[in-house]
């Protein structure tokens, strides 16, 4: 039994460098404390007297800031460095959150929300680029699996803390979030060296001068954009959970407690089961794993068309959550493999844009779809999933050939630069 446990632990988390674990720790600390902005609408309406419409605009400003932050974070990660981008964006977020806690003027809060959105989104591309820099290719699947697990573990911890703090004091809510972000800053500044290789070789002749190309190169990379498009379609599906599904559950006579139970079940399954995913997918071709994952998501969401009770919603959540667990490691790994060495941050930035874009498209289109199609909306979501399954199966082989060509041209491995 002990030998089996050791073998499982080695398969799940073994062989990863210390720098990865410091990055992972900083990410976990940050996610556990990242709850203040979840309560921003309630804070604005209950404490600052904002109308629902104004609160929505201010929260929307936070989202727009996130789009700008993702792009800026990717460019800075490549030009300025991963470590600097991570440290200064975390430090800025900590200071902005603390300021938001004491500012009472609504226009000023709107400006701060925009700036917090920028600061919160900037570390994403740098985190992933740094992980790719330091983790050997044969261990990246495990690294991204652990990263996904940390995100969900942190969100579970944040949810537990947020409710208690919000009931006690909104001031405490923002200040504890600021303190957690500052703690993550300290961990990264203290233990994470610069991982950007300044003299990285250009992996393809057509990418010569790519450092000056900015975001143009990833935005004109057809193989990469096909993958981004498929990821966007999947993100539109998964965003149904937080945007359209609450409306469908209300129409079925289910309250907010039932919705909370469905969401909590998904988070619980990921926290408990994600560490067992590597053994399931190791050695399997990534596009087939993704096709399987998207197929499960399609079945789960389409299943909502024939259910109107809580047991049906819970069963569907189990199916699409298993799909999400399978999809996370290969999705991140493919994104890393397609990025040229000199443009990892910028490729990550374009990839990360799929999520705020999906957060806009899913409710904008999904609300109208639910209104006019009713339960047929979920069949449409399932059909989108099946189209995405076919897309991965068709795009997978040429994508793998492209990755193999890139791997052959990388004659020197990334080297960690010490401070």
BAKE-68387 format. One record per residue (C-alpha): residue in three letters; x, y, z. Coordinates in pm, whole numbers, plus 50000, padded with zeros to 5 digits. Layout:
REM BAKE-68387
<r rest="ALA" X="X" Y="Y" Z="Z"/>
...
***
This chain:
REM BAKE-68387
<r rest="UNK" X="50000" Y="50000" Z="50000"/>
<r rest="UNK" X="50280" Y="50238" Z="50092"/>
<r rest="UNK" X="50468" Y="50157" Z="49772"/>
<r rest="UNK" X="50151" Y="50220" Z="49570"/>
<r rest="UNK" X="50101" Y="50555" Z="49740"/>
<r rest="UNK" X="50462" Y="50654" Z="49671"/>
<r rest="UNK" X="50428" Y="50552" Z="49306"/>
<r rest="UNK" X="50106" Y="50754" Z="49273"/>
<r rest="UNK" X="50270" Y="51058" Z="49433"/>
<r rest="UNK" X="50570" Y="51029" Z="49201"/>
<r rest="UNK" X="50343" Y="51006" Z="48897"/>
<r rest="UNK" X="50132" Y="51300" Z="49014"/>
<r rest="UNK" X="50388" Y="51546" Z="49146"/>
<r rest="UNK" X="50736" Y="51399" Z="49111"/>
<r rest="UNK" X="51019" Y="51535" Z="48900"/>
<r rest="UNK" X="50910" Y="51900" Z="48914"/>
<r rest="UNK" X="51171" Y="52168" Z="48992"/>
<r rest="UNK" X="51163" Y="52376" Z="49309"/>
<r rest="UNK" X="51087" Y="52694" Z="49112"/>
<r rest="UNK" X="50762" Y="52538" Z="48992"/>
<r rest="UNK" X="50654" Y="52472" Z="49350"/>
<r rest="UNK" X="50726" Y="52833" Z="49448"/>
<r rest="UNK" X="50517" Y="52948" Z="49152"/>
<r rest="UNK" X="50246" Y="52700" Z="49250"/>
<r rest="UNK" X="50251" Y="52823" Z="49612"/>
<r rest="UNK" X="50222" Y="53185" Z="49504"/>
<r rest="UNK" X="49931" Y="53095" Z="49276"/>
<r rest="UNK" X="49753" Y="52902" Z="49553"/>
<r rest="UNK" X="49798" Y="53180" Z="49810"/>
<r rest="UNK" X="49671" Y="53433" Z="49560"/>
<r rest="UNK" X="49365" Y="53227" Z="49468"/>
<r rest="UNK" X="49270" Y="53159" Z="49830"/>
<r rest="UNK" X="49266" Y="53534" Z="49889"/>
<r rest="UNK" X="49106" Y="53630" Z="49557"/>
<r rest="UNK" X="48749" Y="53680" Z="49671"/>
<r rest="UNK" X="48686" Y="54052" Z="49719"/>
<r rest="UNK" X="48588" Y="54124" Z="49360"/>
<r rest="UNK" X="48334" Y="53839" Z="49367"/>
<r rest="UNK" X="48140" Y="54046" Z="49620"/>
<r rest="UNK" X="48188" Y="54377" Z="49439"/>
<r rest="UNK" X="47824" Y="54396" Z="49315"/>
<r rest="UNK" X="47688" Y="54342" Z="49668"/>
<r rest="UNK" X="47941" Y="54585" Z="49813"/>
<r rest="UNK" X="47842" Y="54855" Z="49563"/>
<r rest="UNK" X="47468" Y="54816" Z="49617"/>
<r rest="UNK" X="47458" Y="54740" Z="49991"/>
<r rest="UNK" X="47733" Y="54968" Z="50119"/>
<r rest="UNK" X="47788" Y="55239" Z="49858"/>
<r rest="UNK" X="47426" Y="55281" Z="49750"/>
<r rest="UNK" X="47483" Y="55215" Z="49380"/>
<r rest="UNK" X="47190" Y="55111" Z="49163"/>
<r rest="UNK" X="47189" Y="54767" Z="49004"/>
<r rest="UNK" X="47262" Y="54924" Z="48664"/>
<r rest="UNK" X="47556" Y="55127" Z="48794"/>
<r rest="UNK" X="47692" Y="54828" Z="48985"/>
<r rest="UNK" X="47677" Y="54628" Z="48662"/>
<r rest="UNK" X="47872" Y="54894" Z="48475"/>
<r rest="UNK" X="48143" Y="54906" Z="48741"/>
<r rest="UNK" X="48174" Y="54527" Z="48746"/>
<r rest="UNK" X="48191" Y="54540" Z="48366"/>
<r rest="UNK" X="48478" Y="54787" Z="48395"/>
<r rest="UNK" X="48664" Y="54525" Z="48598"/>
<r rest="UNK" X="48610" Y="54278" Z="48314"/>
<r rest="UNK" X="48733" Y="54523" Z="48050"/>
<r rest="UNK" X="49040" Y="54585" Z="48262"/>
<r rest="UNK" X="49097" Y="54210" Z="48259"/>
<r rest="UNK" X="49112" Y="54204" Z="47879"/>
<r rest="UNK" X="49370" Y="54483" Z="47876"/>
<r rest="UNK" X="49565" Y="54317" Z="48157"/>
<r rest="UNK" X="49593" Y="53985" Z="47975"/>
<r rest="UNK" X="49740" Y="54151" Z="47666"/>
<r rest="UNK" X="49974" Y="54373" Z="47866"/>
<r rest="UNK" X="50084" Y="54081" Z="48083"/>
<r rest="UNK" X="50177" Y="53870" Z="47782"/>
<r rest="UNK" X="50385" Y="54144" Z="47620"/>
<r rest="UNK" X="50557" Y="54238" Z="47947"/>
<r rest="UNK" X="50634" Y="53873" Z="48028"/>
<r rest="UNK" X="50830" Y="53848" Z="47703"/>
<r rest="UNK" X="50991" Y="54192" Z="47705"/>
<r rest="UNK" X="51032" Y="54276" Z="48074"/>
<r rest="UNK" X="51054" Y="53925" Z="48219"/>
<r rest="UNK" X="50829" Y="53676" Z="48396"/>
<r rest="UNK" X="50945" Y="53757" Z="48747"/>
<r rest="UNK" X="50912" Y="54134" Z="48715"/>
<r rest="UNK" X="50566" Y="54103" Z="48562"/>
<r rest="UNK" X="50451" Y="53871" Z="48840"/>
<r rest="UNK" X="50598" Y="54075" Z="49125"/>
<r rest="UNK" X="50485" Y="54419" Z="49013"/>
<r rest="UNK" X="50137" Y="54313" Z="48901"/>
<r rest="UNK" X="50077" Y="54138" Z="49235"/>
<r rest="UNK" X="50212" Y="54435" Z="49426"/>
<r rest="UNK" X="49993" Y="54675" Z="49227"/>
<r rest="UNK" X="49686" Y="54456" Z="49284"/>
<r rest="UNK" X="49753" Y="54449" Z="49660"/>
<r rest="UNK" X="49779" Y="54828" Z="49678"/>
<r rest="UNK" X="49471" Y="54882" Z="49461"/>
<r rest="UNK" X="49260" Y="54642" Z="49669"/>
<r rest="UNK" X="49362" Y="54817" Z="49990"/>
<r rest="UNK" X="49272" Y="55152" Z="49835"/>
<r rest="UNK" X="48934" Y="55020" Z="49717"/>
<r rest="UNK" X="48855" Y="54925" Z="50076"/>
<r rest="UNK" X="48864" Y="55287" Z="50192"/>
<r rest="UNK" X="48745" Y="55486" Z="49890"/>
<r rest="UNK" X="48378" Y="55590" Z="49901"/>
<r rest="UNK" X="48336" Y="55786" Z="49575"/>
<r rest="UNK" X="48166" Y="55570" Z="49310"/>
<r rest="UNK" X="48353" Y="55712" Z="49005"/>
<r rest="UNK" X="48680" Y="55652" Z="49192"/>
<r rest="UNK" X="48571" Y="55295" Z="49274"/>
<r rest="UNK" X="48492" Y="55241" Z="48904"/>
<r rest="UNK" X="48843" Y="55354" Z="48810"/>
<r rest="UNK" X="48994" Y="55133" Z="49080"/>
<r rest="UNK" X="48787" Y="54836" Z="48960"/>
<r rest="UNK" X="48928" Y="54883" Z="48610"/>
<r rest="UNK" X="49284" Y="54900" Z="48742"/>
<r rest="UNK" X="49230" Y="54596" Z="48966"/>
<r rest="UNK" X="49102" Y="54407" Z="48661"/>
<r rest="UNK" X="49424" Y="54494" Z="48477"/>
<r rest="UNK" X="49645" Y="54396" Z="48771"/>
<r rest="UNK" X="49455" Y="54071" Z="48838"/>
<r rest="UNK" X="49483" Y="53953" Z="48476"/>
<r rest="UNK" X="49844" Y="54046" Z="48408"/>
<r rest="UNK" X="50006" Y="53755" Z="48599"/>
<r rest="UNK" X="49821" Y="53482" Z="48404"/>
<r rest="UNK" X="50041" Y="53470" Z="48092"/>
<r rest="UNK" X="50358" Y="53519" Z="48299"/>
<r rest="UNK" X="50267" Y="53234" Z="48535"/>
<r rest="UNK" X="50217" Y="52988" Z="48250"/>
<r rest="UNK" X="50521" Y="53110" Z="48056"/>
<r rest="UNK" X="50739" Y="53068" Z="48365"/>
<r rest="UNK" X="50607" Y="52716" Z="48422"/>
<r rest="UNK" X="50690" Y="52625" Z="48061"/>
<r rest="UNK" X="51037" Y="52780" Z="48105"/>
<r rest="UNK" X="51133" Y="52568" Z="48405"/>
<r rest="UNK" X="50942" Y="52240" Z="48367"/>
<r rest="UNK" X="51080" Y="51976" Z="48125"/>
<r rest="UNK" X="50843" Y="51887" Z="47839"/>
<r rest="UNK" X="50779" Y="51536" Z="47970"/>
<r rest="UNK" X="50657" Y="51677" Z="48306"/>
<r rest="UNK" X="50444" Y="51966" Z="48182"/>
<r rest="UNK" X="50121" Y="51767" Z="48178"/>
<r rest="UNK" X="50163" Y="51704" Z="48552"/>
<r rest="UNK" X="50260" Y="52064" Z="48615"/>
<r rest="UNK" X="49950" Y="52198" Z="48440"/>
<r rest="UNK" X="49735" Y="51940" Z="48614"/>
<r rest="UNK" X="49865" Y="52066" Z="48949"/>
<r rest="UNK" X="49816" Y="52426" Z="48839"/>
<r rest="UNK" X="49449" Y="52357" Z="48756"/>
<r rest="UNK" X="49411" Y="52180" Z="49089"/>
<r rest="UNK" X="49562" Y="52476" Z="49275"/>
<r rest="UNK" X="49323" Y="52717" Z="49102"/>
<r rest="UNK" X="49021" Y="52514" Z="49210"/>
<r rest="UNK" X="49156" Y="52440" Z="49557"/>
<r rest="UNK" X="49219" Y="52811" Z="49601"/>
<r rest="UNK" X="48870" Y="52899" Z="49478"/>
<r rest="UNK" X="48720" Y="52653" Z="49725"/>
<r rest="UNK" X="48917" Y="52813" Z="50008"/>
<r rest="UNK" X="48821" Y="53159" Z="49886"/>
<r rest="UNK" X="48451" Y="53070" Z="49882"/>
<r rest="UNK" X="48468" Y="52947" Z="50241"/>
<r rest="UNK" X="48651" Y="53259" Z="50364"/>
<r rest="UNK" X="48456" Y="53511" Z="50159"/>
<r rest="UNK" X="48116" Y="53438" Z="50311"/>
<r rest="UNK" X="48249" Y="53476" Z="50664"/>
<r rest="UNK" X="48437" Y="53796" Z="50591"/>
<r rest="UNK" X="48152" Y="53955" Z="50396"/>
<r rest="UNK" X="47916" Y="53900" Z="50688"/>
<r rest="UNK" X="48168" Y="54050" Z="50929"/>
<r rest="UNK" X="48297" Y="54346" Z="50727"/>
<r rest="UNK" X="48344" Y="54444" Z="50366"/>
<r rest="UNK" X="48649" Y="54642" Z="50479"/>
<r rest="UNK" X="48802" Y="54320" Z="50612"/>
<r rest="UNK" X="48708" Y="54146" Z="50285"/>
<r rest="UNK" X="48918" Y="54382" Z="50074"/>
<r rest="UNK" X="49204" Y="54411" Z="50324"/>
<r rest="UNK" X="49244" Y="54033" Z="50366"/>
<r rest="UNK" X="49242" Y="53996" Z="49987"/>
<r rest="UNK" X="49511" Y="54265" Z="49965"/>
<r rest="UNK" X="49716" Y="54088" Z="50234"/>
<r rest="UNK" X="49693" Y="53750" Z="50055"/>
<r rest="UNK" X="49803" Y="53913" Z="49728"/>
<r rest="UNK" X="50095" Y="54075" Z="49909"/>
<r rest="UNK" X="50193" Y="53739" Z="50058"/>
<r rest="UNK" X="50199" Y="53589" Z="49708"/>
<r rest="UNK" X="50417" Y="53883" Z="49600"/>
<r rest="UNK" X="50666" Y="53807" Z="49877"/>
<r rest="UNK" X="50687" Y="53437" Z="49787"/>
<r rest="UNK" X="50751" Y="53513" Z="49419"/>
<r rest="UNK" X="50998" Y="53795" Z="49487"/>
<r rest="UNK" X="51189" Y="53583" Z="49739"/>
<r rest="UNK" X="51198" Y="53244" Z="49570"/>
<r rest="UNK" X="51127" Y="53275" Z="49198"/>
<r rest="UNK" X="51420" Y="53374" Z="48975"/>
<r rest="UNK" X="51383" Y="53521" Z="48628"/>
<r rest="UNK" X="51313" Y="53233" Z="48390"/>
<r rest="UNK" X="51307" Y="53421" Z="48060"/>
<r rest="UNK" X="51589" Y="53316" Z="47827"/>
<r rest="UNK" X="51697" Y="53641" Z="47662"/>
<r rest="UNK" X="51901" Y="53471" Z="47392"/>
<r rest="UNK" X="51641" Y="53214" Z="47288"/>
<r rest="UNK" X="51690" Y="53099" Z="46929"/>
<r rest="UNK" X="51423" Y="53182" Z="46675"/>
<r rest="UNK" X="51237" Y="52853" Z="46621"/>
<r rest="UNK" X="51117" Y="52924" Z="46267"/>
<r rest="UNK" X="51272" Y="53135" Z="45991"/>
<r rest="UNK" X="50943" Y="53316" Z="45933"/>
<r rest="UNK" X="50952" Y="53432" Z="46296"/>
<r rest="UNK" X="51277" Y="53621" Z="46254"/>
<r rest="UNK" X="51243" Y="53954" Z="46428"/>
<r rest="UNK" X="50949" Y="53818" Z="46627"/>
<r rest="UNK" X="51050" Y="54009" Z="46938"/>
<r rest="UNK" X="50950" Y="54322" Z="46750"/>
<r rest="UNK" X="50636" Y="54164" Z="46607"/>
<r rest="UNK" X="50439" Y="54216" Z="46928"/>
<r rest="UNK" X="50104" Y="54037" Z="46919"/>
<r rest="UNK" X="50101" Y="54014" Z="46540"/>
<r rest="UNK" X="50272" Y="53675" Z="46526"/>
<r rest="UNK" X="50024" Y="53479" Z="46745"/>
<r rest="UNK" X="49734" Y="53662" Z="46581"/>
<r rest="UNK" X="49845" Y="53541" Z="46236"/>
<r rest="UNK" X="49950" Y="53187" Z="46336"/>
<r rest="UNK" X="49678" Y="52975" Z="46174"/>
<r rest="UNK" X="49752" Y="52650" Z="46358"/>
<r rest="UNK" X="49752" Y="52831" Z="46689"/>
<r rest="UNK" X="49436" Y="53029" Z="46609"/>
<r rest="UNK" X="49246" Y="52711" Z="46521"/>
<r rest="UNK" X="49339" Y="52577" Z="46864"/>
<r rest="UNK" X="49237" Y="52907" Z="47027"/>
<r rest="UNK" X="48905" Y="52895" Z="46842"/>
<r rest="UNK" X="48834" Y="52543" Z="46967"/>
<r rest="UNK" X="48925" Y="52651" Z="47320"/>
<r rest="UNK" X="48692" Y="52950" Z="47288"/>
<r rest="UNK" X="48405" Y="52720" Z="47188"/>
<r rest="UNK" X="48474" Y="52504" Z="47493"/>
<r rest="UNK" X="48493" Y="52813" Z="47715"/>
<r rest="UNK" X="48152" Y="52925" Z="47585"/>
<r rest="UNK" X="48017" Y="52586" Z="47691"/>
<r rest="UNK" X="48167" Y="52587" Z="48040"/>
<r rest="UNK" X="48064" Y="52949" Z="48102"/>
<r rest="UNK" X="47701" Y="52834" Z="48072"/>
<r rest="UNK" X="47737" Y="52711" Z="48430"/>
<r rest="UNK" X="47779" Y="53061" Z="48572"/>
<r rest="UNK" X="47569" Y="53259" Z="48324"/>
<r rest="UNK" X="47272" Y="53072" Z="48172"/>
<r rest="UNK" X="47227" Y="52774" Z="48403"/>
<r rest="UNK" X="47111" Y="52983" Z="48703"/>
<r rest="UNK" X="46829" Y="53121" Z="48485"/>
<r rest="UNK" X="46734" Y="52773" Z="48366"/>
<r rest="UNK" X="46730" Y="52642" Z="48722"/>
<r rest="UNK" X="46509" Y="52929" Z="48834"/>
<r rest="UNK" X="46269" Y="52853" Z="48548"/>
<r rest="UNK" X="46259" Y="52493" Z="48673"/>
<r rest="UNK" X="46159" Y="52614" Z="49020"/>
<r rest="UNK" X="46501" Y="52560" Z="49181"/>
<r rest="UNK" X="46645" Y="52826" Z="49411"/>
<r rest="UNK" X="46990" Y="52970" Z="49470"/>
<r rest="UNK" X="47076" Y="52702" Z="49725"/>
<r rest="UNK" X="47025" Y="52434" Z="49459"/>
<r rest="UNK" X="47246" Y="52627" Z="49218"/>
<r rest="UNK" X="47514" Y="52661" Z="49487"/>
<r rest="UNK" X="47502" Y="52286" Z="49544"/>
<r rest="UNK" X="47557" Y="52211" Z="49174"/>
<r rest="UNK" X="47854" Y="52450" Z="49155"/>
<r rest="UNK" X="48000" Y="52318" Z="49482"/>
<r rest="UNK" X="47979" Y="51960" Z="49354"/>
<r rest="UNK" X="48192" Y="52048" Z="49052"/>
<r rest="UNK" X="48456" Y="52216" Z="49267"/>
<r rest="UNK" X="48456" Y="51924" Z="49513"/>
<r rest="UNK" X="48508" Y="51670" Z="49234"/>
<r rest="UNK" X="48803" Y="51865" Z="49092"/>
<r rest="UNK" X="48971" Y="51908" Z="49431"/>
<r rest="UNK" X="48932" Y="51538" Z="49511"/>
<r rest="UNK" X="48988" Y="51383" Z="49170"/>
<r rest="UNK" X="49221" Y="51607" Z="48969"/>
<r rest="UNK" X="49535" Y="51450" Z="49114"/>
<r rest="UNK" X="49434" Y="51115" Z="48963"/>
<r rest="UNK" X="49404" Y="51252" Z="48609"/>
<r rest="UNK" X="49771" Y="51210" Z="48501"/>
<r rest="UNK" X="49751" Y="50832" Z="48520"/>
<r rest="UNK" X="49439" Y="50836" Z="48302"/>
<r rest="UNK" X="49581" Y="51046" Z="48021"/>
<r rest="UNK" X="49955" Y="50971" Z="48021"/>
<r rest="UNK" X="50070" Y="50830" Z="47689"/>
<r rest="UNK" X="49749" Y="50920" Z="47509"/>
<r rest="UNK" X="49742" Y="51160" Z="47215"/>
<r rest="UNK" X="49632" Y="51500" Z="47335"/>
<r rest="UNK" X="49374" Y="51572" Z="47067"/>
<r rest="UNK" X="49198" Y="51245" Z="47148"/>
<r rest="UNK" X="49192" Y="51329" Z="47518"/>
<r rest="UNK" X="49046" Y="51669" Z="47435"/>
<r rest="UNK" X="48789" Y="51514" Z="47202"/>
<r rest="UNK" X="48684" Y="51278" Z="47483"/>
<r rest="UNK" X="48664" Y="51567" Z="47729"/>
<r rest="UNK" X="48455" Y="51778" Z="47492"/>
<r rest="UNK" X="48230" Y="51481" Z="47422"/>
<r rest="UNK" X="48160" Y="51446" Z="47795"/>
<r rest="UNK" X="48089" Y="51819" Z="47819"/>
<r rest="UNK" X="47849" Y="51794" Z="47524"/>
<r rest="UNK" X="47663" Y="51505" Z="47688"/>
<r rest="UNK" X="47647" Y="51684" Z="48023"/>
<r rest="UNK" X="47508" Y="52012" Z="47892"/>
<r rest="UNK" X="47273" Y="51848" Z="47639"/>
<r rest="UNK" X="47138" Y="51639" Z="47926"/>
<r rest="UNK" X="46991" Y="51952" Z="48083"/>
<r rest="UNK" X="46734" Y="51957" Z="47801"/>
<r rest="UNK" X="46560" Y="51655" Z="47953"/>
<r rest="UNK" X="46583" Y="51737" Z="48323"/>
<r rest="UNK" X="46405" Y="51983" Z="48547"/>
<r rest="UNK" X="46503" Y="51854" Z="48890"/>
<r rest="UNK" X="46807" Y="51889" Z="49114"/>
<r rest="UNK" X="46922" Y="51523" Z="49074"/>
<r rest="UNK" X="46942" Y="51572" Z="48696"/>
<r rest="UNK" X="47145" Y="51891" Z="48730"/>
<r rest="UNK" X="47381" Y="51719" Z="48974"/>
<r rest="UNK" X="47428" Y="51420" Z="48742"/>
<r rest="UNK" X="47499" Y="51650" Z="48446"/>
<r rest="UNK" X="47749" Y="51845" Z="48656"/>
<r rest="UNK" X="47939" Y="51523" Z="48731"/>
<r rest="UNK" X="47967" Y="51445" Z="48359"/>
<r rest="UNK" X="48089" Y="51787" Z="48242"/>
<r rest="UNK" X="48322" Y="51823" Z="48542"/>
<r rest="UNK" X="48498" Y="51498" Z="48453"/>
<r rest="UNK" X="48537" Y="51643" Z="48104"/>
<r rest="UNK" X="48689" Y="51961" Z="48247"/>
<r rest="UNK" X="48932" Y="51758" Z="48457"/>
<r rest="UNK" X="49052" Y="51564" Z="48153"/>
<r rest="UNK" X="49077" Y="51875" Z="47933"/>
<r rest="UNK" X="49283" Y="52100" Z="48160"/>
<r rest="UNK" X="49634" Y="51944" Z="48130"/>
<r rest="UNK" X="49645" Y="51881" Z="47751"/>
<r rest="UNK" X="49479" Y="52216" Z="47677"/>
<r rest="UNK" X="49751" Y="52406" Z="47862"/>
<r rest="UNK" X="50025" Y="52178" Z="47734"/>
<r rest="UNK" X="49930" Y="52223" Z="47367"/>
<r rest="UNK" X="49920" Y="52598" Z="47413"/>
<r rest="UNK" X="50272" Y="52588" Z="47556"/>
<r rest="UNK" X="50401" Y="52362" Z="47279"/>
<r rest="UNK" X="50273" Y="52586" Z="46999"/>
<r rest="UNK" X="50440" Y="52900" Z="47138"/>
<r rest="UNK" X="50786" Y="52994" Z="47004"/>
<r rest="UNK" X="51042" Y="53042" Z="47279"/>
<r rest="UNK" X="51069" Y="53417" Z="47234"/>
<r rest="UNK" X="50691" Y="53470" Z="47232"/>
<r rest="UNK" X="50561" Y="53248" Z="47508"/>
<r rest="UNK" X="50406" Y="53533" Z="47704"/>
<r rest="UNK" X="50232" Y="53681" Z="47402"/>
<r rest="UNK" X="50094" Y="53345" Z="47290"/>
<r rest="UNK" X="49963" Y="53293" Z="47642"/>
<r rest="UNK" X="49798" Y="53637" Z="47631"/>
<r rest="UNK" X="49607" Y="53558" Z="47312"/>
<r rest="UNK" X="49507" Y="53219" Z="47452"/>
<r rest="UNK" X="49386" Y="53375" Z="47778"/>
<r rest="UNK" X="49162" Y="53616" Z="47586"/>
<r rest="UNK" X="48929" Y="53328" Z="47506"/>
<r rest="UNK" X="48795" Y="53331" Z="47862"/>
<r rest="UNK" X="48681" Y="53695" Z="47896"/>
<r rest="UNK" X="48550" Y="53672" Z="47540"/>
<r rest="UNK" X="48348" Y="53363" Z="47633"/>
<r rest="UNK" X="48228" Y="53537" Z="47951"/>
<r rest="UNK" X="48076" Y="53804" Z="47723"/>
<r rest="UNK" X="47941" Y="53580" Z="47445"/>
<r rest="UNK" X="47790" Y="53308" Z="47665"/>
<r rest="UNK" X="47539" Y="53530" Z="47851"/>
<r rest="UNK" X="47481" Y="53766" Z="47557"/>
<r rest="UNK" X="47384" Y="53486" Z="47318"/>
<r rest="UNK" X="47278" Y="53228" Z="47575"/>
<r rest="UNK" X="47014" Y="53447" Z="47738"/>
<r rest="UNK" X="46836" Y="53504" Z="47408"/>
<r rest="UNK" X="46880" Y="53138" Z="47313"/>
<r rest="UNK" X="46723" Y="53021" Z="47641"/>
<r rest="UNK" X="46436" Y="53265" Z="47599"/>
<r rest="UNK" X="46346" Y="53161" Z="47244"/>
<r rest="UNK" X="46458" Y="52796" Z="47236"/>
<r rest="UNK" X="46382" Y="52693" Z="47592"/>
<r rest="UNK" X="46531" Y="52350" Z="47662"/>
<r rest="UNK" X="46648" Y="52345" Z="47301"/>
<r rest="UNK" X="46921" Y="52584" Z="47414"/>
<r rest="UNK" X="47097" Y="52294" Z="47586"/>
<r rest="UNK" X="47075" Y="52081" Z="47273"/>
<r rest="UNK" X="47244" Y="52367" Z="47086"/>
<r rest="UNK" X="47520" Y="52374" Z="47348"/>
<r rest="UNK" X="47563" Y="51999" Z="47311"/>
<r rest="UNK" X="47583" Y="52038" Z="46933"/>
<r rest="UNK" X="47855" Y="52301" Z="46979"/>
<r rest="UNK" X="48043" Y="52046" Z="47186"/>
<r rest="UNK" X="48016" Y="51782" Z="46915"/>
<r rest="UNK" X="48141" Y="52027" Z="46652"/>
<r rest="UNK" X="48438" Y="52102" Z="46879"/>
<r rest="UNK" X="48505" Y="51729" Z="46918"/>
<r rest="UNK" X="48526" Y="51697" Z="46540"/>
<r rest="UNK" X="48748" Y="52006" Z="46527"/>
<r rest="UNK" X="49001" Y="51855" Z="46766"/>
<r rest="UNK" X="49006" Y="51524" Z="46583"/>
<r rest="UNK" X="49068" Y="51699" Z="46250"/>
<r rest="UNK" X="49313" Y="51963" Z="46377"/>
<r rest="UNK" X="49507" Y="51730" Z="46607"/>
<r rest="UNK" X="49739" Y="51550" Z="46361"/>
<r rest="UNK" X="49860" Y="51864" Z="46175"/>
<r rest="UNK" X="49899" Y="52039" Z="46510"/>
<r rest="UNK" X="50115" Y="51753" Z="46637"/>
<r rest="UNK" X="50331" Y="51773" Z="46323"/>
<r rest="UNK" X="50378" Y="52145" Z="46384"/>
<r rest="UNK" X="50476" Y="52081" Z="46748"/>
<r rest="UNK" X="50728" Y="51816" Z="46634"/>
<r rest="UNK" X="50887" Y="52064" Z="46391"/>
<r rest="UNK" X="50914" Y="52328" Z="46662"/>
<r rest="UNK" X="51069" Y="52077" Z="46901"/>
<r rest="UNK" X="51338" Y="51985" Z="46647"/>
<r rest="UNK" X="51438" Y="52350" Z="46603"/>
<r rest="UNK" X="51479" Y="52417" Z="46973"/>
<r rest="UNK" X="51845" Y="52334" Z="46993"/>
<r rest="UNK" X="51893" Y="52494" Z="47332"/>
<r rest="UNK" X="51669" Y="52449" Z="47633"/>
<r rest="UNK" X="51544" Y="52744" Z="47842"/>
<r rest="UNK" X="51787" Y="52835" Z="48118"/>
<r rest="UNK" X="51680" Y="52981" Z="48452"/>
<r rest="UNK" X="51840" Y="53317" Z="48511"/>
<r rest="UNK" X="51930" Y="53390" Z="48870"/>
<r rest="UNK" X="51868" Y="53731" Z="49010"/>
***
